Amino acid sequence: MSYIRTLLCCLVVGALGVASFANGQEAADKLAEPRPLDQVGFPHELYGWLIPPDNPQKPDKVALGKELFFDKRLSADNTQACASCHVPNQGFTDQQPTSDGIHHQFGQRNAPTVLNAAFNVLQFWDGREPTLEDQAKDPIINPIEMGMKNLDEVVAKVGGIPEYQVKFKAVFSGPVTIGDIQRAIAAYERTQVTFNTPFDRFNAGEPNAISEQARRGWSIYNGKGRCMSCHGVNPTQPMFTDNRFHNIGVSAHKSDFVPLARKALTLLAQGAGAQQLDQLAIQTDMSGLGRFLVTKDPHDIGGFRTMGLRNLLVTQPYFHDGSQVTLWDVVDHYNKGGVQNPFLDGGIVPLGLTEPEIDDLVAFLATLTSPEYAQAAQVEFNKQLKLSRTTRPQRDTAASMGLKGRNGPGLQGPFGDIGPDQMPEDPALLGGR
């Protein structure tokens, strides 16, 4: 009798496990689907402007792009797909500091999210490609990402698959071409738009959509925290980014910029093409030069694209190299004025934020989570909160409060005044009537 009970118990537990897996897989699959545009805060007019005239959004093209996005046959050994580094239930990232590519090789850059990438003015951390179409091809032919030798090989492989022959003929009225592969993948990526966050509802006139703590954080965001300087937001440009490139001192942790820049210029002078530029950015120690690899302008040394702030709690870890584990680490980095280097952006100065103000600011950032990621984001928030109480490698209270460097009348810290304490009045009246 005991054996039968044990057997029945195992069968029940096994069935529950299978059901749980099935439910989890169903939820993950749902996150991969194209998203509706009727979301609170969605910028319809801006989105319309961003659709290329030669690549209109069509359901059959989006469906083909989705299939390509998840197809590991686009890699040299059939082990890697676009979705390998851009996982839907991980915020279309891989939640690793840097990505694991073909033959388990790791690059130098963190995988940026595909969510809302349609709104990026330029693509990649350094802006080396202008459009989603251009971006789509680069990982496929990068030796340590998907490993195909060249674009002709990609076309031959995809074009040799019978189902794709049929589908490309139906969608594009012709055989497989690299341009149409790019157009299909980009069309799918443009469907991954995520709004309707608590903040979007607050901004639309629901004052109770975010907590009192988050409202204090929104005030700090606009004021003492200086976040709005680069991560601006308004109803017509609601992406929390200036779409520019800044040296915020992240690469300075491990990069000696001047000799690296000289080395890069020598290589670039030999006529580096787009593919070599991609490899320099992903595979070499010159990755930390950032935008400089693209422009060769000394002002761009160590500069990386200002990322949007939506769904931060499912796109961790942070910055171009994935070097920061929690949002508290990120705020600590800014609070102390970044890591000093000769090319540091002039807007990066000590902020003087107190611990309660940091907590308030992080609480505000948590309100930028879309509903479909709310549960996962809450788990991550709790994890980061717990870690923030014990491990804060970027915290430097003396530097953040202007107690290091020069001191004089009205001047604290090495680069300028520390901002005044947050005023009791709320300057952030853009939302919440």
C-alpha positions as a printed NumPy array, in Angstrom:
array([[  0.   ,   0.   ,   0.   ],
       [  2.861,   2.35 ,   0.883],
       [  4.463,   1.631,  -2.495],
       [  1.225,   2.501,  -4.317],
       [  0.902,   5.77 ,  -2.39 ],
       [  4.494,   6.65 ,  -3.229],
       [  3.935,   5.803,  -6.878],
       [  0.762,   7.881,  -7.005],
       [  2.55 ,  10.785,  -5.32 ],
       [  5.37 ,  10.623,  -7.872],
       [  2.89 ,  10.532, -10.73 ],
       [  1.053,  13.565,  -9.358],
       [  4.265,  15.526,  -8.777],
       [  5.506,  14.553, -12.245],
       [  2.259,  15.659, -13.824],
       [  2.411,  18.967, -11.967],
       [  5.996,  19.414, -13.142],
       [  5.025,  18.791, -16.754],
       [  2.08 ,  21.177, -16.422],
       [  4.317,  23.82 , -14.841],
       [  6.85 ,  23.483, -17.662],
       [  4.077,  23.674, -20.247],
       [  2.664,  26.802, -18.635],
       [  6.11 ,  28.365, -18.462],
       [  6.786,  27.534, -22.104],
       [  3.407,  28.947, -23.106],
       [  4.202,  32.191, -21.282],
       [  7.639,  32.378, -22.939],
       [  6.115,  31.733, -26.369],
       [  3.571,  34.486, -25.778],
       [  6.364,  36.959, -25.045],
       [  7.815,  36.198, -28.489],
       [  4.63 ,  37.21 , -30.282],
       [  4.237,  40.621, -31.993],
       [  2.812,  43.117, -29.528],
       [ -0.258,  45.301, -29.938],
       [  0.198,  49.021, -30.575],
       [ -2.782,  50.098, -28.459],
       [ -0.675,  50.568, -25.309],
       [ -0.829,  53.515, -22.941],
       [  2.115,  55.782, -23.732],
       [  2.779,  54.333, -27.176],
       [  3.978,  57.091, -29.595],
       [  1.925,  56.215, -32.682],
       [  3.095,  59.128, -34.812],
       [  6.775,  58.566, -34.033],
       [  6.442,  54.847, -34.758],
       [  4.889,  55.579, -38.138],
       [  7.826,  57.773, -39.099],
       [ 10.282,  54.977, -38.224],
       [  8.891,  52.391, -40.656],
       [ 11.124,  52.458, -43.785],
       [  9.205,  53.096, -47.017],
       [ 10.912,  50.107, -48.618],
       [ 10.064,  47.762, -45.719],
       [  6.44 ,  48.23 , -44.634],
       [  5.095,  46.118, -41.792],
       [  3.091,  43.174, -43.16 ],
       [  1.894,  40.144, -41.155],
       [  3.401,  37.528, -43.455],
       [  6.753,  39.323, -43.455],
       [  6.705,  39.65 , -39.663],
       [  5.919,  35.933, -39.36 ],
       [  8.857,  35.097, -41.645],
       [ 11.114,  37.406, -39.652],
       [ 10.102,  35.716, -36.421],
       [ 10.929,  32.316, -37.893],
       [ 14.367,  33.541, -38.975],
       [ 14.958,  35.212, -35.591],
       [ 14.546,  31.873, -33.809],
       [ 16.229,  29.662, -36.426],
       [ 19.625,  28.286, -35.347],
       [ 20.358,  27.296, -38.938],
       [ 21.442,  30.908, -39.505],
       [ 24.625,  30.038, -37.583],
       [ 27.584,  28.081, -38.925],
       [ 27.036,  25.006, -36.736],
       [ 23.262,  25.307, -36.173],
       [ 23.673,  26.153, -32.476],
       [ 22.973,  29.903, -32.369],
       [ 20.021,  32.052, -33.376],
       [ 19.28 ,  35.722, -32.875],
       [ 17.082,  34.533, -30.001],
       [ 20.055,  32.861, -28.311],
       [ 21.225,  36.268, -27.088],
       [ 17.827,  37.979, -27.251],
       [ 15.553,  35.713, -25.218],
       [ 11.928,  36.899, -25.021],
       [ 11.33 ,  35.959, -21.379],
       [ 14.61 ,  37.633, -20.41 ],
       [ 13.619,  40.992, -21.846],
       [ 15.05 ,  40.013, -25.247],
       [ 18.539,  39.923, -23.715],
       [ 20.483,  36.953, -22.321],
       [ 20.946,  38.488, -18.839],
       [ 24.688,  37.824, -19.028],
       [ 27.472,  40.43 , -18.777],
       [ 28.572,  39.568, -22.316],
       [ 27.097,  37.063, -24.727],
       [ 27.969,  33.416, -25.302],
       [ 28.285,  32.781, -29.032],
       [ 29.325,  29.961, -31.325],
       [ 31.727,  27.434, -29.743],
       [ 31.03 ,  29.133, -26.376],
       [ 33.082,  32.181, -27.26 ],
       [ 32.345,  35.368, -25.338],
       [ 32.462,  38.864, -26.801],
       [ 33.187,  42.208, -25.157],
       [ 29.681,  43.702, -25.245],
       [ 26.466,  43.151, -23.346],
       [ 23.525,  42.119, -25.552],
       [ 21.226,  45.167, -25.83 ],
       [ 17.522,  44.481, -25.673],
       [ 15.423,  44.202, -28.826],
       [ 12.498,  45.693, -26.897],
       [ 11.777,  49.125, -28.375],
       [ 14.924,  48.925, -30.544],
       [ 12.681,  50.224, -33.343],
       [ 13.014,  53.661, -31.764],
       [ 16.831,  53.727, -31.681],
       [ 18.249,  56.413, -33.965],
       [ 21.333,  54.21 , -34.444],
       [ 21.915,  50.555, -33.583],
       [ 24.447,  48.784, -31.344],
       [ 26.131,  50.323, -28.315],
       [ 28.433,  52.388, -30.565],
       [ 25.894,  53.245, -33.284],
       [ 27.918,  51.512, -35.979],
       [ 24.808,  50.565, -37.962],
       [ 22.036,  53.022, -38.883],
       [ 18.984,  50.74 , -39.024],
       [ 17.554,  47.482, -37.745],
       [ 17.939,  46.112, -41.27 ],
       [ 21.679,  46.85 , -41.261],
       [ 22.067,  45.554, -37.723],
       [ 20.396,  42.225, -38.466],
       [ 23.232,  40.867, -40.622],
       [ 26.243,  41.656, -38.428],
       [ 25.911,  38.998, -35.68 ],
       [ 25.272,  36.317, -38.314],
       [ 28.715,  36.807, -39.885],
       [ 30.644,  37.674, -36.726],
       [ 33.145,  34.834, -36.036],
       [ 32.308,  34.557, -32.331],
       [ 28.573,  35.217, -32.479],
       [ 26.894,  33.102, -35.186],
       [ 29.997,  32.353, -37.204],
       [ 28.882,  32.358, -40.847],
       [ 31.825,  33.229, -43.127],
       [ 30.122,  35.85 , -45.272],
       [ 26.75 ,  37.025, -46.546],
       [ 26.887,  34.836, -49.663],
       [ 27.178,  31.781, -47.439],
       [ 24.141,  32.944, -45.454],
       [ 22.055,  33.335, -48.628],
       [ 23.161,  29.93 , -49.946],
       [ 22.299,  28.18 , -46.69 ],
       [ 18.907,  29.83 , -46.136],
       [ 18.09 ,  29.619, -49.841],
       [ 18.769,  25.885, -49.78 ],
       [ 16.029,  25.246, -47.216],
       [ 12.841,  24.259, -49.081],
       [ 10.375,  25.921, -46.696],
       [ 12.233,  29.217, -46.943],
       [ 12.237,  29.016, -50.732],
       [  8.446,  28.889, -50.604],
       [  8.044,  31.574, -47.956],
       [ 10.431,  34.109, -49.503],
       [  8.672,  33.633, -52.829],
       [  5.307,  34.327, -51.141],
       [  6.487,  37.343, -49.111],
       [  9.04 ,  38.968, -51.412],
       [  8.062,  37.503, -54.796],
       [ 11.534,  36.129, -55.423],
       [ 14.36 ,  33.899, -54.184],
       [ 16.17 ,  34.374, -50.888],
       [ 18.424,  37.45 , -50.759],
       [ 20.407,  38.901, -47.878],
       [ 18.453,  42.14 , -48.137],
       [ 15.157,  40.308, -47.711],
       [ 16.525,  38.288, -44.784],
       [ 17.439,  41.587, -43.132],
       [ 14.084,  43.161, -43.948],
       [ 12.121,  40.241, -42.519],
       [ 14.099,  40.111, -39.246],
       [ 13.842,  43.903, -38.835],
       [ 10.079,  43.797, -39.451],
       [  9.691,  41.25 , -36.65 ],
       [ 11.928,  43.248, -34.294],
       [  9.778,  46.346, -34.874],
       [  6.825,  44.505, -33.344],
       [  8.584,  44.249, -29.977],
       [  7.295,  47.457, -28.414],
       [  6.619,  47.645, -24.672],
       [  4.746,  50.484, -22.983],
       [  1.667,  50.588, -20.716],
       [  3.892,  50.744, -17.619],
       [  2.776,  52.149, -14.256],
       [  4.694,  55.317, -15.157],
       [  2.915,  55.586, -18.527],
       [ -0.409,  55.424, -16.711],
       [  0.806,  57.969, -14.15 ],
       [  1.923,  60.249, -16.965],
       [ -1.49 ,  59.826, -18.6  ],
       [ -3.257,  61.15 , -15.518],
       [ -3.49 ,  58.29 , -12.976],
       [ -1.785,  59.728,  -9.86 ],
       [ -2.028,  56.452,  -7.948],
       [ -0.463,  54.328, -10.706],
       [  2.896,  54.629,  -8.926],
       [  3.728,  54.709,  -5.221],
       [  4.597,  57.721,  -3.109],
       [  8.199,  56.498,  -2.989],
       [  8.316,  56.261,  -6.795],
       [  6.89 ,  59.779,  -7.066],
       [  9.727,  61.012,  -4.865],
       [ 12.112,  59.127,  -7.164],
       [ 10.573,  60.816, -10.216],
       [ 11.224,  64.172,  -8.563],
       [ 14.873,  63.193,  -7.953],
       [ 15.115,  61.934, -11.547],
       [ 14.183,  65.388, -12.795],
       [ 16.164,  67.307, -10.209],
       [ 19.057,  66.378,  -7.983],
       [ 19.758,  63.094,  -9.792],
       [ 20.271,  64.885, -13.144],
       [ 18.951,  61.778, -14.943],
       [ 16.806,  63.867, -17.274],
       [ 19.976,  65.373, -18.775],
       [ 20.566,  62.255, -20.903],
       [ 17.488,  60.136, -20.274],
       [ 14.893,  62.722, -21.197],
       [ 11.285,  61.741, -21.721],
       [  8.146,  63.399, -23.04 ],
       [  4.897,  62.157, -24.604],
       [  6.265,  62.304, -28.161],
       [  9.728,  60.867, -27.296],
       [  8.956,  58.481, -24.428],
       [ 12.093,  56.326, -24.627],
       [ 14.154,  57.845, -21.784],
       [ 17.181,  58.504, -23.989],
       [ 18.781,  61.398, -25.86 ],
       [ 20.014,  58.927, -28.532],
       [ 23.509,  60.33 , -28.133],
       [ 26.847,  58.87 , -27.013],
       [ 28.575,  59.662, -23.731],
       [ 31.699,  58.663, -21.836],
       [ 30.277,  58.042, -18.368],
       [ 33.456,  56.448, -17.05 ],
       [ 32.499,  52.776, -17.357],
       [ 35.278,  51.704, -19.737],
       [ 37.805,  53.556, -17.578],
       [ 37.601,  50.686, -15.086],
       [ 39.813,  48.602, -17.359],
       [ 40.802,  50.597, -20.459],
       [ 43.887,  52.703, -21.069],
       [ 42.276,  54.913, -23.667],
       [ 45.205,  56.702, -25.304],
       [ 47.329,  53.709, -26.438],
       [ 44.146,  51.848, -27.399],
       [ 42.993,  54.791, -29.519],
       [ 46.371,  54.955, -31.291],
       [ 46.243,  51.222, -31.963],
       [ 42.705,  51.513, -33.316],
       [ 43.582,  54.419, -35.593],
       [ 46.443,  52.425, -37.088],
       [ 44.1  ,  49.558, -37.917],
       [ 41.284,  51.79 , -39.14 ],
       [ 43.693,  53.681, -41.414],
       [ 44.196,  50.449, -43.318],
       [ 40.638,  50.732, -44.564],
       [ 38.555,  48.753, -42.085],
       [ 35.179,  47.814, -43.504],
       [ 31.942,  47.234, -41.649],
       [ 32.769,  43.606, -40.899],
       [ 36.195,  44.404, -39.45 ],
       [ 34.713,  47.258, -37.418],
       [ 32.178,  44.835, -35.988],
       [ 34.961,  42.446, -35.017],
       [ 37.02 ,  45.197, -33.357],
       [ 33.986,  46.154, -31.282],
       [ 33.023,  42.631, -30.243],
       [ 36.281,  40.685, -30.117],
       [ 39.14 ,  42.966, -29.037],
       [ 40.307,  45.104, -26.13 ],
       [ 39.504,  48.134, -28.304],
       [ 35.831,  47.541, -27.551],
       [ 36.044,  50.012, -24.655],
       [ 36.759,  52.866, -27.083],
       [ 33.084,  52.781, -28.017],
       [ 31.84 ,  55.369, -30.488],
       [ 35.426,  56.393, -31.328],
       [ 35.821,  53.235, -33.425],
       [ 33.052,  54.542, -35.669],
       [ 33.828,  58.265, -35.862],
       [ 37.596,  58.391, -35.079],
       [ 36.758,  61.599, -33.184],
       [ 38.689,  61.948, -29.884],
       [ 35.569,  63.449, -28.291],
       [ 33.918,  60.023, -28.706],
       [ 36.556,  57.99 , -26.877],
       [ 34.821,  55.761, -24.354],
       [ 31.416,  56.982, -25.476],
       [ 28.449,  54.612, -25.651],
       [ 24.815,  55.063, -26.588],
       [ 22.432,  56.321, -23.939],
       [ 20.173,  53.335, -23.457],
       [ 16.455,  53.617, -22.849],
       [ 15.323,  52.757, -19.335],
       [ 12.221,  50.668, -19.938],
       [ 12.113,  47.172, -18.428],
       [ 15.454,  47.515, -16.674],
       [ 14.519,  44.797, -14.21 ],
       [ 14.537,  42.127, -16.931],
       [ 17.506,  43.404, -18.955],
       [ 20.204,  43.195, -16.291],
       [ 23.222,  43.365, -15.908],
       [ 23.882,  46.954, -16.91 ],
       [ 26.094,  49.126, -19.125],
       [ 27.811,  48.153, -22.38 ],
       [ 30.021,  45.588, -20.68 ],
       [ 27.423,  44.232, -18.263],
       [ 29.705,  45.262, -15.417],
       [ 27.04 ,  46.38 , -12.947],
       [ 24.786,  43.826, -11.29 ],
       [ 22.072,  45.962,  -9.705],
       [ 20.316,  49.276, -10.248],
       [ 21.84 ,  50.396,  -6.948],
       [ 25.29 ,  49.776,  -8.495],
       [ 24.303,  51.887, -11.492],
       [ 23.109,  54.788,  -9.328],
       [ 26.227,  54.501,  -7.121],
       [ 28.364,  54.828, -10.266],
       [ 26.648,  58.067, -11.246],
       [ 26.404,  59.332,  -7.679],
       [ 30.18 ,  59.42 ,  -7.237],
       [ 30.67 ,  61.075, -10.64 ],
       [ 31.63 ,  58.005, -12.641],
       [ 35.211,  56.812, -12.991],
       [ 37.522,  59.723, -13.715],
       [ 39.261,  59.763, -17.084],
       [ 40.405,  62.478, -19.528],
       [ 37.414,  61.905, -21.821],
       [ 34.667,  61.863, -19.179],
       [ 31.481,  63.6  , -20.294],
       [ 31.185,  67.036, -18.719],
       [ 27.742,  66.241, -17.357],
       [ 29.039,  63.417, -15.155],
       [ 29.557,  64.994, -11.735],
       [ 29.035,  63.858,  -8.137],
       [ 25.352,  64.025,  -7.234],
       [ 25.232,  63.942,  -3.449],
       [ 22.313,  61.503,  -3.302],
       [ 21.588,  60.035,   0.125],
       [ 20.712,  56.378,   0.651],
       [ 16.956,  57.086,   0.958],
       [ 17.131,  59.138,  -2.252],
       [ 18.88 ,  56.289,  -4.063],
       [ 16.151,  53.899,  -2.906],
       [ 13.496,  56.342,  -4.126],
       [ 15.175,  56.681,  -7.517],
       [ 15.375,  52.908,  -7.961],
       [ 11.714,  52.632,  -6.977],
       [ 10.887,  55.045,  -9.791],
       [ 12.954,  53.074, -12.319],
       [ 10.979,  49.975, -11.348],
       [  7.783,  51.696, -12.542],
       [  9.104,  51.57 , -16.117],
       [  8.255,  47.857, -16.318],
       [  5.633,  46.689, -18.811],
       [  2.825,  44.436, -17.495],
       [  4.008,  41.295, -19.271],
       [  7.307,  41.46 , -17.341],
       [  5.888,  42.607, -13.998],
       [  6.204,  39.275, -12.195],
       [  9.777,  38.597, -13.315],
       [ 10.72 ,  42.197, -12.54 ],
       [  9.399,  41.92 ,  -8.988],
       [ 11.52 ,  38.823,  -8.391],
       [ 14.588,  40.634,  -9.729],
       [ 13.826,  43.785,  -7.708],
       [ 13.669,  41.762,  -4.483],
       [ 16.936,  40.036,  -5.38 ],
       [ 18.686,  43.329,  -6.13 ],
       [ 17.281,  45.019,  -3.031],
       [ 18.648,  42.256,  -0.825],
       [ 22.048,  42.428,  -2.527],
       [ 22.132,  46.223,  -2.226],
       [ 22.079,  45.91 ,   1.563],
       [ 25.302,  43.895,   1.645],
       [ 27.314,  44.421,  -1.565],
       [ 27.844,  47.854,  -3.129],
       [ 31.182,  47.838,  -5.028],
       [ 30.54 ,  51.203,  -6.718],
       [ 29.517,  53.112,  -3.595],
       [ 31.857,  55.928,  -2.585],
       [ 29.987,  58.154,  -0.161],
       [ 32.827,  60.632,   0.262],
       [ 33.134,  61.199,  -3.489],
       [ 29.373,  61.434,  -3.987],
       [ 29.096,  64.049,  -1.243],
       [ 31.962,  66.149,  -2.609],
       [ 34.324,  65.346,   0.253],
       [ 37.213,  64.399,  -2.023],
       [ 39.289,  66.711,  -4.186],
       [ 39.048,  70.502,  -4.115],
       [ 37.09 ,  72.347,  -1.481],
       [ 36.436,  76.047,  -1.531],
       [ 33.705,  78.635,  -1.259],
       [ 30.688,  77.174,  -3.015],
       [ 32.776,  74.416,  -4.59 ],
       [ 32.932,  70.788,  -3.529],
       [ 34.413,  67.768,  -5.221],
       [ 36.774,  67.66 ,  -8.191],
       [ 34.456,  69.003, -10.881],
       [ 31.805,  71.291,  -9.459],
       [ 29.093,  71.952,  -6.953],
       [ 27.127,  69.145,  -5.4  ],
       [ 23.458,  69.697,  -6.073],
       [ 21.286,  71.047,  -3.268],
       [ 19.085,  68.76 ,  -1.244],
       [ 15.834,  67.796,  -2.916],
       [ 13.227,  70.504,  -2.445],
       [  9.967,  69.489,  -0.799],
       [  8.073,  70.827,  -3.792],
       [  7.75 ,  68.348,  -6.632],
       [  9.252,  69.725,  -9.871],
       [  8.106,  66.649, -11.783],
       [  4.64 ,  67.655, -12.854],
       [  4.712,  66.142, -16.332],
       [  2.301,  63.455, -15.209],
       [ -0.128,  62.601, -12.445],
       [ -2.707,  65.353, -12.517]])
